[in-house]
Amino acid sequence: MDSDGCSLTCTAAMEWLNAQGSILRKVTHKTALLRLIRDDQREMFIEIRAEKANMLTKLSLKGISVFNKFMTEGKASIKFKEQNCTLFLSNAPSSQLINFLKTIFVKLIGQEGKMITKNLLQEKFFTNIQLNDVETASPATCTEVNIAKEKAMIISRTTVTIPSSSVVRKRKRFSDDVPKIPMAKKLYENPTSGELTREQIQVLNAVLNGKNVFFTGSAGTGKSFLLRKIISALPPDVTMATASTGVAACHIGGITLHQFAGIGLGTGTKERCIQLASRPSVVSIWRKTKHLVIDEISMVDGDFFDKIEAVARHIRRTERPFGGIQLILCGDFFQLPPVSKTNDRAKFCFQSETWHKCVHFNFELQTVHRQKDEAFVKILNNIRIGRVTDDIVDILKETAKQKIESNGVLATRLCSHVKEADEINEFQLNELKSESKVYIAIDSDSSMTNMLDQQLPIPGKLILKIGAQVMLLKNINVNSGLVNGARGVVINFKNDTPIIKLRSGTHYEAKMEKWTIKTSSGAVVHRKQIPLKLAWAFSIHKSQGLTLDCVEMCLSRVFDAGQSYVALSRAQSLQSLRVLDFNSKQVWANTVVLEFYKKFRRNLQEMEIFLLGKKIKLEQDKR
């Protein structure tokens, strides 16, 4: 879809009903282009054009009702009352569908003289979905948005019913005679943290142009944030969002790569893996997939990567690399390395044959968003590559004296092993003499409980007491500091609901929240649970992707390259960090990874020089 919010590519189905509600006619287009247009009388229409069939349908936007409960899943429906027709939209990139519906809403509600009754759409758009999230995507002007927002605030809440009227305005009009829809003179813009940076936009554009992409960056550069933006810009029915670990998959709303591939742990031969993937349920998933997203690619074993590439070619019956599937890979090889399922040393993905066949466009994100302290960012960038100066040693040793506890919140201890972290949490909980409260998760499908336990950060069983140190596991209210990773302590229970005092002093009543994941077959499974986890201790592996505001660590037991870097980079700032017994020998980087990034950056520089030279040559030709 164009970024102006006035067109959308998706699956479209139309149903026309008679007066008794029976279906008179039904038309379905697997791929259709929808456009917002105006006629000579300035009335607005949706034009539906089928990609393969020579069919064109125009539906007037008079008295429409919009049902958008599932628009974040790429689905919505619009009821055209005058034509007695309903338009069902599916397989739409969710971010583009939201922009498309917002544009309809703003254009119609913002015109003077309009009266709207019972508005469900505006309630969703102006409360649950913030207008600040629009990233220069809609041609609606600031004035139109403000008028629409003001009207939305004073209207009741059910369904949008929008009557028509023609109001002459000093704007370029949409016209079905014009091949390109004109943009408004001034776009609605509001620079917020939700916007993409220039380097992130480059990655997104490469993906939307169908390129196989790998993008990397140090911890806190917004890799997962960008990945979620990319996923929302792709058709959901043919996009598989995966990650090497369950926690990482949960962060992007996906499944593990092993679940998707359908070859178990991948320890067998290629022939055995192909045999496992030839089951009908697995074949259908591989064949419908057009875009494969893999987060934390650094933790995927190179041999496993080669095997799933061979599976893709065999199942999809083509010798094109990865069976012609577009790859979007993300990760930082300086962080945690792959774990081999055999006794052999695991190899990195970039050491595989598949990497060089399939990965053609590389990017590195360089703007750090997690830490605002430039001195701390510089320290982390040095530790990332295994460089530890005397100054860095002195600064990190000084943190051992810091008092980072406040409001009864103790520092979370990061441990190198999961078992050690679990033992600390269990011991500390038992030390509390107050009454226990037990919270059992409510799963939508009990047969999926084991999978939910593996993929979600939230436990199936949570035991709390007054005085328990906890961590929030979901973004509840960013402005109030109720964010994933925020630390707190249980101070009371109100009708069995835990009351948490955060490190900032804010009080939070922790009610049940819902987590949703998709299975490899596309089924949706839910878990409801209190969004907390015991937080006296956490493993370094489980902390990946988190930002912690009160953390301490002892790095004497680290056993892998990158572990110290991952642990240190979880801290929000030097002021929220305490390192016990720091020693420079605890920090090292894998030499193979160092060499990869050396070549990687050299290739990036050569590409920039090539593009710059091409641009200069074109300018010289013009002269």
Backbone torsions as a table, in degrees:
resi	resn	phi	psi	omega
1	MET	NA	144.6	173.4
2	ASP	-62.5	153.9	-176.1
3	SER	-79.2	3.3	-175.7
4	ASP	-87.1	-3.7	177.8
5	GLY	80.3	2.7	-175.8
6	CYS	-104.0	2.7	175.7
7	SER	-146.3	158.2	-174.2
8	LEU	-154.4	135.0	174.4
9	THR	-108.2	125.7	-177.4
10	CYS	-165.5	-175.4	170.3
11	THR	-86.7	131.6	-176.9
12	ALA	-128.1	130.6	175.1
13	ALA	-124.8	134.7	-179.3
14	MET	-121.0	135.5	177.3
15	GLU	-125.5	126.6	174.1
16	TRP	-104.8	131.7	-176.8
17	LEU	-112.8	154.7	172.3
18	ASN	-89.6	-176.5	-176.1
19	ALA	-62.9	-26.4	-179.3
20	GLN	-86.9	-3.1	178.7
21	GLY	90.3	6.4	177.1
22	SER	-83.3	149.3	-178.4
23	ILE	-75.7	120.8	176.0
24	LEU	-86.4	-38.7	-173.4
25	ARG	-155.1	143.2	178.4
26	LYS	-138.2	131.7	179.6
27	VAL	-129.7	132.1	177.9
28	THR	-125.2	130.5	174.9
29	HIS	-117.2	117.3	-179.0
30	LYS	-61.6	-39.3	175.6
31	THR	-129.5	117.2	-179.1
32	ALA	-133.6	148.8	174.8
33	LEU	-104.6	122.0	177.2
34	LEU	-104.8	134.7	177.2
35	ARG	-130.9	146.4	169.9
36	LEU	-91.5	125.0	-177.5
37	ILE	-135.1	166.2	173.3
38	ARG	-123.9	149.6	173.5
39	ASP	-94.1	-172.3	-177.7
40	ASP	-64.0	-23.6	178.7
41	GLN	-90.4	7.9	179.2
42	ARG	66.8	20.1	173.5
43	GLU	-80.1	143.0	-177.1
44	MET	-92.9	143.0	179.3
45	PHE	-134.7	158.0	163.6
46	ILE	-102.7	125.7	176.2
47	GLU	-101.3	127.2	179.3
48	ILE	-113.9	117.0	-178.4
49	ARG	-119.2	123.0	179.3
50	ALA	-75.5	140.6	-177.2
51	GLU	-69.4	-45.1	-173.9
52	LYS	-98.2	-33.8	179.4
53	ALA	-90.2	147.6	179.4
54	ASN	-84.6	67.7	-176.5
55	MET	-127.7	139.3	178.8
56	LEU	-135.7	126.7	179.3
57	THR	-124.5	136.7	176.1
58	LYS	-120.9	130.1	179.5
59	LEU	-123.9	128.5	-177.3
60	SER	-75.1	137.0	179.0
61	LEU	-86.2	53.7	176.8
62	LYS	-106.1	127.5	175.3
63	GLY	56.7	41.3	-177.7
64	ILE	-82.5	155.1	169.5
65	SER	-121.0	131.7	-178.1
66	VAL	-114.0	130.2	178.3
67	PHE	-116.3	111.6	-169.5
68	ASN	-126.4	27.2	-177.4
69	LYS	-58.6	-33.3	-174.9
70	PHE	-109.9	25.5	-175.5
71	MET	-68.4	-25.6	176.7
72	THR	-70.0	-12.4	173.8
73	GLU	-100.3	9.8	178.1
74	GLY	82.5	21.8	-177.6
75	LYS	-127.9	144.7	174.9
76	ALA	-164.9	165.9	174.1
77	SER	-140.4	147.8	179.6
78	ILE	-126.5	125.6	179.6
79	LYS	-101.2	122.3	178.8
80	PHE	-101.0	101.5	-170.4
81	LYS	-68.0	-38.5	-177.1
82	GLU	-67.0	-37.0	179.6
83	GLN	-89.8	-4.4	-176.9
84	ASN	53.8	46.8	-175.4
85	CYS	-131.3	144.5	174.2
86	THR	-121.0	132.3	178.9
87	LEU	-105.6	120.0	179.6
88	PHE	-104.0	123.1	-179.8
89	LEU	-108.7	136.9	177.1
90	SER	-149.9	169.7	-178.9
91	ASN	52.7	36.3	176.9
92	ALA	-98.5	138.6	171.2
93	PRO	-54.4	123.4	-168.8
94	SER	-60.0	-40.9	-178.6
95	SER	-65.6	-35.1	-179.0
96	GLN	-75.8	-35.5	176.0
97	LEU	-63.6	-42.9	178.6
98	ILE	-60.3	-45.1	178.8
99	ASN	-63.2	-39.7	-179.8
100	PHE	-62.5	-47.1	179.7
101	LEU	-68.1	-36.9	176.5
102	LYS	-61.6	-40.5	-178.5
103	THR	-64.0	-44.6	176.2
104	ILE	-56.9	-49.7	-176.6
105	PHE	-60.2	-50.6	-176.7
106	VAL	-64.6	-41.2	-178.1
107	LYS	-63.7	-40.8	-175.5
108	LEU	-83.2	-43.1	-177.6
109	ILE	-74.1	-25.8	-175.0
110	GLY	-79.4	-9.1	-179.2
111	GLN	-78.5	137.9	-178.9
112	GLU	-63.7	145.6	178.1
113	GLY	87.9	-3.5	179.2
114	LYS	-82.3	141.4	170.9
115	MET	-123.9	134.5	-176.7
116	ILE	-123.0	137.0	178.7
117	THR	-118.6	143.5	172.7
118	LYS	51.2	83.9	-169.4
119	ASN	-110.4	104.1	174.0
120	LEU	-81.2	-39.9	-175.7
121	LEU	-60.9	-45.3	-176.8
122	GLN	-67.0	-31.4	178.7
123	GLU	-63.7	-40.4	179.2
124	LYS	-68.2	-46.3	-174.1
125	PHE	-70.3	-36.8	-171.7
126	PHE	-102.9	3.8	171.9
127	THR	-123.9	-62.2	-176.9
128	ASN	-70.6	-34.6	180.0
129	ILE	-114.8	115.7	-175.2
130	GLN	-78.7	141.4	177.7
131	LEU	-65.5	-22.6	178.4
132	ASN	-62.9	-18.8	-179.2
133	ASP	-75.2	-10.6	178.9
134	VAL	-73.2	121.5	-175.5
135	GLU	-108.2	79.9	-178.1
136	THR	45.4	37.0	-176.1
137	ALA	-99.5	-22.4	-175.0
138	SER	-106.5	140.4	177.2
139	PRO	-79.1	4.3	176.5
140	ALA	-67.5	133.7	-179.3
141	THR	-78.7	166.7	177.2
142	CYS	-57.3	-42.2	-178.7
143	THR	-60.9	-46.3	-179.4
144	GLU	-61.6	-42.4	-179.3
145	VAL	-63.6	-43.6	-179.0
146	ASN	-64.5	-43.1	177.8
147	ILE	-61.3	-45.1	-179.2
148	ALA	-62.2	-40.6	-178.2
149	LYS	-67.0	-42.1	179.3
150	GLU	-60.9	-44.0	-179.0
151	LYS	-67.9	-36.5	-178.2
152	ALA	-63.4	-31.3	-176.8
153	MET	-70.3	-21.9	-174.0
154	ILE	-107.3	12.1	-174.5
155	ILE	-112.3	147.9	180.0
156	SER	-69.7	176.1	-165.3
157	ARG	-123.5	98.7	160.8
158	THR	-148.2	-95.4	-176.6
159	THR	-113.5	150.2	176.7
160	VAL	-76.6	126.4	171.4
161	THR	-126.7	112.3	-171.2
162	ILE	-118.3	105.8	175.2
163	PRO	-73.1	165.2	-176.8
164	SER	-102.0	153.6	167.3
165	SER	-161.6	158.3	-178.4
166	SER	-108.0	117.3	178.4
167	VAL	-120.2	122.9	-179.2
168	VAL	-76.0	129.4	-178.4
169	ARG	-135.4	154.8	-177.0
170	LYS	-84.2	68.8	179.9
171	ARG	-139.8	152.7	171.4
172	LYS	-66.3	140.8	-175.7
173	ARG	-97.5	156.1	170.5
174	PHE	-79.3	137.3	179.2
175	SER	-142.2	140.1	178.3
176	ASP	-75.6	-5.7	175.9
177	ASP	-80.5	-25.0	-172.2
178	VAL	-92.5	127.2	-176.5
179	PRO	-65.9	-33.8	179.6
180	LYS	-111.8	135.0	-180.0
181	ILE	-77.3	124.5	-177.3
182	PRO	-70.9	141.6	176.1
183	MET	-80.1	153.8	174.7
184	ALA	-68.9	157.9	-177.0
185	LYS	-65.4	-34.8	-178.7
186	LYS	-132.3	123.6	-178.6
187	LEU	-86.6	153.5	174.0
188	TYR	-73.0	117.1	-179.9
189	GLU	-132.1	142.1	173.7
190	ASN	-150.1	101.0	-175.3
191	PRO	-65.6	108.5	-179.6
192	THR	-128.0	176.1	178.6
193	SER	-65.5	-15.7	179.4
194	GLY	-77.6	-10.4	-177.5
195	GLU	-80.2	153.2	175.6
196	LEU	-83.9	146.0	174.3
197	THR	-80.1	171.6	-178.8
198	ARG	-60.3	-42.2	-178.3
199	GLU	-69.0	-33.0	177.1
200	GLN	-70.3	-36.4	177.7
201	ILE	-63.3	-37.0	177.9
202	GLN	-60.3	-42.5	178.9
203	VAL	-64.8	-47.3	-179.6
204	LEU	-58.9	-43.1	-180.0
205	ASN	-63.1	-40.2	178.7
206	ALA	-63.0	-40.8	178.6
207	VAL	-64.3	-46.5	-177.9
208	LEU	-68.3	-18.1	174.6
209	ASN	-89.1	8.0	173.5
210	GLY	83.3	13.8	-177.4
211	LYS	-82.8	149.6	169.8
212	ASN	-78.7	122.9	-167.9
213	VAL	-126.8	138.1	165.4
214	PHE	-121.7	125.2	173.4
215	PHE	-126.9	142.4	-174.8
216	THR	-130.4	-176.1	180.0
217	GLY	159.8	157.2	179.6
218	SER	-68.7	171.6	-179.7
219	ALA	-60.2	134.7	176.0
220	GLY	88.1	10.7	-179.7
221	THR	-90.6	5.5	175.2
222	GLY	87.0	29.2	-178.7
223	LYS	-65.3	-48.7	-179.4
224	SER	-67.1	-37.4	177.2
225	PHE	-59.4	-47.2	179.4
226	LEU	-64.4	-39.9	-179.5
227	LEU	-61.3	-40.4	177.5
228	ARG	-64.6	-37.2	176.4
229	LYS	-63.8	-42.6	179.7
230	ILE	-62.5	-46.8	-179.0
231	ILE	-60.3	-40.2	-179.3
232	SER	-71.0	-15.3	-179.7
233	ALA	-94.7	-0.6	-178.7
234	LEU	-111.6	152.1	179.2
235	PRO	-62.0	123.2	-172.2
236	PRO	-65.6	-31.8	-175.5
237	ASP	-68.4	-22.0	-176.8
238	VAL	-119.3	13.4	179.7
239	THR	-114.7	125.6	176.8
240	MET	-109.2	114.2	177.1
241	ALA	-93.0	118.1	-177.5
242	THR	-132.9	167.9	174.9
243	ALA	-152.3	163.5	-177.0
244	SER	-72.9	-22.9	179.2
245	THR	-126.1	158.1	-179.6
246	GLY	-64.3	-40.5	-179.3
247	VAL	-64.2	-44.4	178.7
248	ALA	-64.0	-38.5	178.2
249	ALA	-63.4	-39.0	179.0
250	CYS	-62.6	-38.5	-178.4
251	HIS	-61.7	-29.2	-178.4
252	ILE	-108.6	9.3	177.9
253	GLY	71.0	33.4	-176.7
254	GLY	-121.9	-156.9	178.5
255	ILE	-126.7	171.7	178.3
256	THR	-74.5	153.5	179.2
257	LEU	-61.3	-36.5	179.4
258	HIS	-64.3	-39.7	176.9
259	GLN	-61.6	-45.1	-178.5
260	PHE	-64.4	-45.9	-171.7
261	ALA	-65.3	-33.3	177.4
262	GLY	73.1	25.3	-179.4
263	ILE	-120.6	24.8	-179.8
264	GLY	64.1	-138.7	179.7
265	LEU	-78.6	-10.2	178.5
266	GLY	74.5	23.7	-177.7
267	THR	-84.8	-12.8	179.6
268	GLY	-79.2	-178.6	177.2
269	THR	-70.6	169.6	177.2
270	LYS	-60.6	-39.3	-180.0
271	GLU	-62.1	-41.3	179.2
272	ARG	-67.2	-38.4	178.8
273	CYS	-64.7	-40.7	178.0
274	ILE	-63.8	-39.0	178.2
275	GLN	-62.3	-44.2	179.8
276	LEU	-64.5	-37.7	-177.5
277	ALA	-79.2	-4.8	-177.7
278	SER	-86.1	2.6	174.1
279	ARG	-65.0	140.1	-174.4
280	PRO	-52.2	-41.0	-177.8
281	SER	-65.3	-35.9	179.9
282	VAL	-75.6	-40.9	-180.0
283	VAL	-58.0	-44.5	-177.0
284	SER	-62.5	-35.6	179.2
285	ILE	-69.0	-47.2	179.1
286	TRP	-59.9	-40.1	-174.4
287	ARG	-74.6	-29.0	-179.4
288	LYS	-85.0	-14.7	-175.6
289	THR	-75.7	126.9	175.3
290	LYS	-111.3	-26.4	-179.0
291	HIS	-130.4	122.4	179.3
292	LEU	-114.6	115.9	178.2
293	VAL	-99.0	130.0	176.0
294	ILE	-127.7	111.9	175.8
295	ASP	-92.0	157.7	-176.9
296	GLU	52.9	47.3	179.8
297	ILE	-61.7	-22.6	-179.7
298	SER	-62.7	-23.0	-178.5
299	MET	-98.4	6.9	176.5
300	VAL	-91.6	127.5	180.0
301	ASP	-68.0	137.6	-177.2
302	GLY	-60.5	-38.6	178.6
303	ASP	-65.6	-39.9	177.4
304	PHE	-62.5	-39.9	179.0
305	PHE	-62.0	-42.9	177.4
306	ASP	-62.3	-40.0	-177.4
307	LYS	-67.5	-42.9	-179.1
308	ILE	-71.7	-25.0	175.1
309	GLU	-67.5	-41.9	177.7
310	ALA	-64.7	-40.1	176.9
311	VAL	-60.3	-44.4	-178.2
312	ALA	-60.1	-44.8	-179.1
313	ARG	-65.5	-41.5	-178.1
314	HIS	-67.4	-49.3	-175.9
315	ILE	-66.5	-37.6	-176.6
316	ARG	-89.7	0.3	173.7
317	ARG	55.7	48.9	176.0
318	THR	-151.9	147.8	178.6
319	GLU	-91.7	5.7	175.2
320	ARG	-64.0	143.5	-179.7
321	PRO	-52.1	130.5	-177.7
322	PHE	56.8	29.1	176.9
323	GLY	65.6	19.6	179.6
324	GLY	84.6	3.9	178.2
325	ILE	-75.1	136.6	174.6
326	GLN	-75.1	132.1	179.8
327	LEU	-103.9	133.3	171.8
328	ILE	-124.6	104.5	-173.5
329	LEU	-110.3	142.0	-176.8
330	CYS	-144.1	139.4	176.3
331	GLY	163.7	172.2	179.8
332	ASP	-127.5	109.2	-176.9
333	PHE	-69.0	-12.0	174.6
334	PHE	-78.5	-10.6	178.2
335	GLN	-89.7	-149.6	-171.0
336	LEU	-65.9	133.7	-176.7
337	PRO	-81.5	171.1	177.5
338	PRO	-68.5	152.8	177.1
339	VAL	-110.5	123.2	-179.6
340	SER	-76.4	141.4	178.1
341	LYS	-86.1	-4.5	176.2
342	THR	-116.3	-174.3	179.9
343	ASN	-78.8	-11.6	-179.2
344	ASP	-73.0	154.4	176.5
345	ARG	-70.3	128.2	-180.0
346	ALA	-67.7	147.6	175.6
347	LYS	-110.9	153.7	-178.3
348	PHE	-73.6	156.7	179.5
349	CYS	-58.5	-38.9	-177.2
350	PHE	-69.2	-9.1	175.4
351	GLN	-90.5	-3.8	-177.8
352	SER	-83.1	158.9	175.5
353	GLU	-65.1	-36.9	-177.0
354	THR	-60.7	-39.1	-175.7
355	TRP	-55.1	-48.8	-175.1
356	HIS	-73.0	-25.2	177.1
357	LYS	-77.0	-32.3	-167.1
358	CYS	-109.2	-28.3	-173.0
359	VAL	-97.7	112.2	-174.1
360	HIS	-115.8	-24.6	-178.3
361	PHE	-120.2	121.8	-176.7
362	ASN	-118.6	143.0	179.0
363	PHE	-140.6	151.3	174.6
364	GLU	-128.5	120.0	175.3
365	LEU	-79.6	131.8	-174.0
366	GLN	-120.0	-12.3	-179.6
367	THR	-86.8	117.7	-180.0
368	VAL	-85.8	126.9	-179.0
369	HIS	-104.8	-25.9	-174.6
370	ARG	-68.4	-50.1	-178.7
371	GLN	-104.6	130.7	-179.4
372	LYS	-94.1	-15.5	-178.5
373	ASP	-80.4	111.1	-176.2
374	GLU	-61.3	-35.8	179.8
375	ALA	-64.0	-40.9	178.8
376	PHE	-68.4	-40.7	177.3
377	VAL	-59.3	-41.1	179.7
378	LYS	-64.3	-41.5	177.2
379	ILE	-60.6	-46.8	-178.8
380	LEU	-63.6	-40.2	179.6
381	ASN	-63.7	-34.5	176.3
382	ASN	-71.3	-44.6	-179.8
383	ILE	-64.6	-33.7	178.7
384	ARG	-55.1	-38.8	-178.2
385	ILE	-99.3	13.3	175.5
386	GLY	80.5	15.8	-178.9
387	ARG	-99.2	121.7	179.8
388	VAL	-128.6	110.3	178.6
389	THR	-88.7	168.1	178.0
390	ASP	-60.8	-37.4	179.0
391	ASP	-62.1	-42.4	179.5
392	ILE	-63.4	-43.0	178.3
393	VAL	-58.4	-46.5	-178.5
394	ASP	-62.4	-44.6	-178.0
395	ILE	-64.1	-44.6	-178.0
396	LEU	-71.0	-33.7	176.3
397	LYS	-66.4	-33.6	179.5
398	GLU	-63.9	-29.4	-177.9
399	THR	-65.3	-20.0	-179.6
400	ALA	-61.2	-23.9	-178.0
401	LYS	-89.8	-7.1	-172.9
402	GLN	-72.8	139.7	171.8
403	LYS	-97.4	104.6	-175.7
404	ILE	-105.9	-4.9	177.4
405	GLU	-73.8	144.7	174.0
406	SER	-159.6	149.8	179.2
407	ASN	53.7	35.6	177.4
408	GLY	79.6	2.4	-179.3
409	VAL	-92.8	120.5	179.2
410	LEU	-90.9	159.4	-179.6
411	ALA	-69.7	140.0	172.8
412	THR	-77.1	128.5	177.4
413	ARG	-87.8	122.2	175.1
414	LEU	-88.2	127.1	-177.0
415	CYS	-113.6	153.1	-179.4
416	SER	-78.4	-18.9	-178.6
417	HIS	-124.1	141.5	179.9
418	VAL	-62.4	-42.2	-177.6
419	LYS	-59.7	-42.2	179.6
420	GLU	-61.4	-43.7	179.7
421	ALA	-63.3	-43.2	179.9
422	ASP	-62.7	-40.3	-179.6
423	GLU	-65.3	-40.3	178.6
424	ILE	-63.2	-46.3	-179.4
425	ASN	-62.2	-43.3	-179.3
426	GLU	-65.1	-43.7	-179.4
427	PHE	-62.5	-47.7	-177.3
428	GLN	-65.5	-37.3	178.4
429	LEU	-64.6	-41.6	-179.9
430	ASN	-67.1	-24.9	179.2
431	GLU	-70.4	-23.9	179.2
432	LEU	-76.1	132.6	-174.7
433	LYS	-92.4	-3.3	-178.2
434	SER	-74.9	169.0	-177.3
435	GLU	-69.6	142.2	178.6
436	SER	-84.4	144.3	170.6
437	LYS	-120.9	128.3	-176.8
438	VAL	-109.3	132.5	-179.8
439	TYR	-122.0	117.9	179.1
440	ILE	-100.5	129.7	-179.6
441	ALA	-65.3	148.6	175.3
442	ILE	-105.5	111.3	-178.8
443	ASP	-100.3	138.8	-179.0
444	SER	-68.6	-23.3	179.7
445	ASP	-141.4	108.1	-175.6
446	SER	-63.4	-23.9	179.1
447	SER	-71.9	-14.2	-179.3
448	MET	-100.5	9.1	-174.4
449	THR	-59.6	-43.8	-179.9
450	ASN	-61.7	-41.8	178.8
451	MET	-64.9	-41.0	178.5
452	LEU	-63.6	-38.9	177.4
453	ASP	-60.8	-38.8	-177.3
454	GLN	-76.1	-35.6	-171.8
455	GLN	-93.8	-24.7	-175.8
456	LEU	-100.2	145.8	177.1
457	PRO	-73.9	-15.1	-173.7
458	ILE	-87.1	133.5	-176.9
459	PRO	-77.0	152.9	175.7
460	GLY	-70.5	-30.8	178.4
461	LYS	-129.6	125.4	-178.4
462	LEU	-123.3	124.7	177.4
463	ILE	-111.5	125.1	-178.4
464	LEU	-126.1	153.0	172.1
465	LYS	-139.4	160.4	172.3
466	ILE	-62.9	129.3	-176.3
467	GLY	100.4	-8.1	-179.8
468	ALA	-68.5	133.8	175.2
469	GLN	-82.4	127.5	-174.4
470	VAL	-133.6	164.1	175.7
471	MET	-128.4	137.6	176.9
472	LEU	-77.7	135.3	-173.7
473	LEU	-112.8	16.8	179.4
474	LYS	-154.3	147.7	173.1
475	ASN	-74.6	113.0	-179.3
476	ILE	-100.7	-50.8	178.8
477	ASN	-151.9	100.6	-174.2
478	VAL	-61.0	-41.6	-177.5
479	ASN	-63.3	-28.7	180.0
480	SER	-93.3	4.0	-179.7
481	GLY	81.0	9.1	178.2
482	LEU	-86.6	78.0	-172.9
483	VAL	-123.3	159.8	176.6
484	ASN	-56.8	121.5	-179.4
485	GLY	102.7	-10.9	-180.0
486	ALA	-66.5	137.1	-177.7
487	ARG	-96.2	147.8	179.1
488	GLY	-158.4	-179.8	178.1
489	VAL	-136.0	141.4	177.8
490	VAL	-73.8	121.3	-179.0
491	ILE	-109.6	-15.1	-178.5
492	ASN	-171.7	173.5	171.7
493	PHE	-129.2	134.6	178.9
494	LYS	-121.1	109.4	-174.6
495	ASN	52.1	45.4	-180.0
496	ASP	70.9	0.7	176.6
497	THR	-91.3	125.6	-178.4
498	PRO	-69.1	137.4	174.5
499	ILE	-103.9	123.2	-174.8
500	ILE	-110.5	135.8	171.1
501	LYS	-104.7	117.2	-178.3
502	LEU	-78.3	165.7	178.3
503	ARG	-58.3	-30.9	179.7
504	SER	-74.4	-11.9	-176.7
505	GLY	100.1	-11.4	178.7
506	THR	-66.7	140.1	175.2
507	HIS	-98.0	139.7	-176.9
508	TYR	-137.0	126.4	175.6
509	GLU	-90.2	106.6	-170.9
510	ALA	-82.0	98.3	178.7
511	LYS	-97.1	166.9	179.2
512	MET	-56.6	136.0	173.7
513	GLU	-124.3	162.9	-176.8
514	LYS	-112.5	134.6	171.5
515	TRP	-113.4	139.2	-178.3
516	THR	-124.9	133.1	172.9
517	ILE	-131.6	157.4	176.0
518	LYS	-104.9	140.5	173.7
519	THR	-82.5	170.4	-179.5
520	SER	-62.4	-24.9	179.5
521	SER	-82.3	-6.4	180.0
522	GLY	98.4	-4.3	177.5
523	ALA	-69.4	149.5	-178.7
524	VAL	-105.8	130.0	-179.6
525	VAL	-123.2	139.5	-177.8
526	HIS	-116.8	150.1	166.9
527	ARG	-131.9	131.2	173.7
528	LYS	-109.0	131.3	-178.5
529	GLN	-162.1	159.5	172.2
530	ILE	-62.8	128.5	-171.4
531	PRO	-80.4	52.2	-177.0
532	LEU	-131.7	157.5	173.9
533	LYS	-143.7	145.4	176.3
534	LEU	-59.0	139.1	-168.9
535	ALA	-137.0	27.3	169.0
536	TRP	-64.0	-33.9	-179.4
537	ALA	-148.1	156.2	-178.5
538	PHE	-147.5	147.3	174.6
539	SER	-82.3	152.7	179.4
540	ILE	-60.9	-40.4	179.7
541	HIS	-61.1	-44.0	-177.4
542	LYS	-73.1	-16.4	-178.2
543	SER	-84.9	-9.7	-176.2
544	GLN	-58.6	128.2	-179.1
545	GLY	95.1	-10.4	-179.2
546	LEU	-92.3	155.6	169.4
547	THR	-117.5	119.1	-173.9
548	LEU	-108.6	134.9	-176.3
549	ASP	-99.4	5.4	179.1
550	CYS	-162.7	93.5	-169.8
551	VAL	-140.8	141.1	173.7
552	GLU	-130.1	159.1	-178.2
553	MET	-154.9	150.1	170.1
554	CYS	-121.5	116.4	-170.1
555	LEU	-96.3	14.7	-174.9
556	SER	-67.7	-20.3	-176.0
557	ARG	-107.9	14.2	177.6
558	VAL	-64.2	143.7	-174.3
559	PHE	-128.6	-1.2	-178.0
560	ASP	-132.0	148.3	171.7
561	ALA	-59.1	137.2	177.3
562	GLY	92.0	-15.5	-177.3
563	GLN	-64.6	-44.6	180.0
564	SER	-63.2	-40.0	179.4
565	TYR	-63.3	-45.6	179.2
566	VAL	-60.3	-44.3	-179.1
567	ALA	-62.4	-49.7	-177.6
568	LEU	-64.7	-36.5	-175.8
569	SER	-77.0	-4.2	174.4
570	ARG	-73.4	-24.7	-175.1
571	ALA	-69.6	139.4	179.0
572	GLN	-69.3	-33.2	-178.9
573	SER	-161.2	170.1	174.7
574	LEU	-62.7	-32.0	-177.6
575	GLN	-71.6	-18.8	-179.9
576	SER	-103.9	16.0	-172.4
577	LEU	-124.2	139.8	172.5
578	ARG	-134.7	118.3	179.5
579	VAL	-108.2	122.5	-178.1
580	LEU	-95.4	131.1	174.5
581	ASP	54.2	50.1	-178.3
582	PHE	-67.9	138.6	177.5
583	ASN	-139.2	134.3	-176.7
584	SER	-61.5	-22.0	-180.0
585	LYS	-70.3	-12.6	179.5
586	GLN	-81.4	-2.6	-176.1
587	VAL	-119.9	121.3	172.2
588	TRP	-154.6	157.2	177.9
589	ALA	-117.4	149.2	178.9
590	ASN	-67.9	128.4	-176.8
591	THR	-64.8	-32.6	178.0
592	VAL	-65.1	-40.6	178.8
593	VAL	-67.3	-41.4	177.7
594	LEU	-57.6	-42.9	-179.7
595	GLU	-67.8	-39.6	177.9
596	PHE	-59.5	-48.1	-178.1
597	TYR	-68.9	-29.2	176.0
598	LYS	-62.6	-47.9	177.9
599	LYS	-68.4	-40.2	-179.3
600	PHE	-56.4	-48.8	-177.4
601	ARG	-71.0	-33.2	177.2
602	ARG	-64.8	-40.8	177.6
603	ASN	-65.2	-38.2	177.3
604	LEU	-61.9	-43.0	-179.8
605	GLN	-65.4	-41.1	179.1
606	GLU	-64.1	-38.2	178.6
607	MET	-64.9	-42.0	178.9
608	GLU	-63.7	-42.6	179.6
609	ILE	-64.3	-41.6	179.2
610	PHE	-60.9	-47.1	-179.3
611	LEU	-64.8	-39.3	179.2
612	LEU	-64.9	-43.5	179.0
613	GLY	-62.6	-37.8	178.2
614	LYS	-63.5	-41.1	-179.7
615	LYS	-64.8	-44.4	-179.6
616	ILE	-62.2	-41.6	-179.4
617	LYS	-61.3	-41.9	179.0
618	LEU	-62.5	-40.3	-179.7
619	GLU	-66.3	-37.1	179.0
620	GLN	-67.6	-38.1	178.5
621	ASP	-61.0	-37.3	-179.3
622	LYS	-64.5	-36.1	179.9
623	ARG	-69.3	NA	NA
